[in-house]
Amino acid sequence: MDFRKFTYPKIHCCFPRKIHADYEKIYEETLQWAIDFKLHSAYDKYKKENLTKLTCVAYPDGEYERVLLINKWMIHIFALDDVIESNVVECPFFGPLVYHGTENKDVISLMDK
């Protein structure tokens, strides 16, 4: 295998890097929420992804409740993306979305167009 080392240039950023003041609190609350709703099957994967840091860097000055809501939405969307890409539902929360019966056939066929 060919392993290459890349040297990336430094990126000049005209504004300081900030993170939300309640980052740890948002992280813990979102983690508990994800565990309660069984959105993540692997705790280590959740810690590795750390989408909370992405949210808190993107919204460093946002209201606590709003940033928490955005973070939960991000976790939800990334978990749903993992389910769709893997075609295997390890999360019972998303099971009905992937393994549905014929009751939604009109909606599903409309979405497939």
Sequence and secondary structure as in RCSB ss.txt:
>XXXX:A:sequence
MDFRKFTYPKIHCCFPRKIHADYEKIYEETLQWAIDFKLHSAYDKYKKENLTKLTCVAYPDGEYERVLLINKWMI
HIFALDDVIESNVVECPFFGPLVYHGTENKDVISLMDK
>XXXX:A:secstr
             SS     TTHHHHHHHHHHHHHHTT  S HHHHHHH HHHHHHHHSTTS HHHHHHHHHHHH
HHHHHHHHHHH     TTTHHHHS  GGGHHHHHHHH 
